[in-house]
Amino acid sequence: MNSPLLLLLASKMGYQTRSFAEAARRLGVAVVIGSDRCPRLDDPWSDGAIPVRFDQPETSARQLAGDARCGAANGILALGDRQTATAAHAARLLGLRYNSPVAVEHCRSKLRQRKVLQAAGLPVPEFFSFHVGEEMEAVLGRAKFPCVLKPLRLSASQGVIRANDPAEFRAAVARIARLLASAELRVTRELEHEHDWILAESYIPGAEVALEGLLERGNLRVLAIFDKPDPLEGPYFEETIYITPSRLPAQAQESIAECARRTLRALGLAEGPVHAEFRVNGDGPWVLEASPRPIGGLCSRVLRFGPERIPLEELLVRHAVGLPGAGLEREPLAAGVMMIPVPASGVLEEVTGESEAAAVPGVEEIHITGRLFDFIATWPEGSSYLGFIFACAESPERVEAALRQAHAALRFRITPRLSVAHPTGA
């Protein structure tokens, strides 16, 4: 009998991609990777990856469907937002269960998602969009303060800025415009008509939570609701700690789950992993965003299922290819992850204190993912963390304490990046 085959779409061979590929191999599932990590692949990684362009989803889907290996695929997973459109088109051509291209497009643009959810009567912030080149006086006439400004297609809170008054609004727009105009981002432009646009929406006060779920034929299974104990009030919105189970009252958690179900139905999502973000206050949950993908980076390692504590990656692979065991429940212990924040922009020169941090009771793993001598940026320009700390304990309170103690033990030496002066006439 042939092994099940998973088609895995990923932009780069980073830690998240390796985690999913390793989970598949543990299950005896063969993996074919579709990637745009290099414009032209001559298989330098020796993994037989299929070269695709995620900014050309329909063309890439046809490339995947035309590869003989993909014709035998039993399931498909997309790691990251940019890969989901290609996955949707490829799944349709290959006859695999996944979300429709229309549903995925609803999620890839922050503006389009806001419009769909508003039309469906979901609780979303007031919003409007504008081009970075518009006359600022006219734009300011539409703004209500405080508000949050964000690019339409960036992720990981990159470029997301709170403005409390017109002066801060102007400064935020200028900063986002510089970010969008950067050469680094121009390489990854997908839709020119949305690239230079900004979404302005009312700031929603309250606690922020994340929901990790799994859809099967339109039915949502809530895998975890995460508290974010650090206040995300701005001016920037770099996330730090996720802890589950949530400490919110059971009724509030059920309201979040029901809001998630309504949100996913409105967007048309029906199959596979989902990650959604909400604000919760006296008016109940407010939808910030929903995406048809698993939680990013190494954060998936915080979720373990069944008595053998299998990781989320393995659960999702089982679901994608139809193996038994995808219905296992999360372990009873509390668990959490800290995405180690970037304290200052500059070159990472040294990391110390790892042994001390790892010795903190409750800490299970520490992964420093920032590379020495690379430049790292703080938010809102930045989008990558220094690493991840994982902890597990009897209660959310103990998990949070362990994460904070371990983080306090770590020391990062970051030096400013000096500008290079060129001699006159050189």
Secondary structure, 3 states (H helix, E strand, C coil): CCCCEEEEEECCCCHHHHHHHHHHHHCCCEEEEEECCCCCCCCCCCCCCEECCCCCHHHHHHHHHHCCCHHHCCEEEECCCCCHHHHHHHHHHHCCCCCCHHHHHHHHCHHHHHHHHHHCCCCCCCEEEEECCCCHHHHHCCCCCCEEEEECCCCCCCCCEEECCHHHHHHHHHHHHHHHHCHHHHCCCCCHHHHCEEEEEECCCCEEEEEEEEEECCEEEEEEEEECCCCCCCCECCCCEEEECCCCCHHHHHHHHHHHHHHHHHHCCCCEEEEEEEEEECCEEEEEEEECCCCCCCHHHHCEECCCCEEHHHHHHHHHHCCCCCCCCECCCEEEEEECCCCCCEEEEEEECHHHHHCCCCEEEEEECCCCCCEECCCCCCCCCCEEEEEEECCHHHHHHHHHHHHHHCEEEEECCCCCCCCCCC
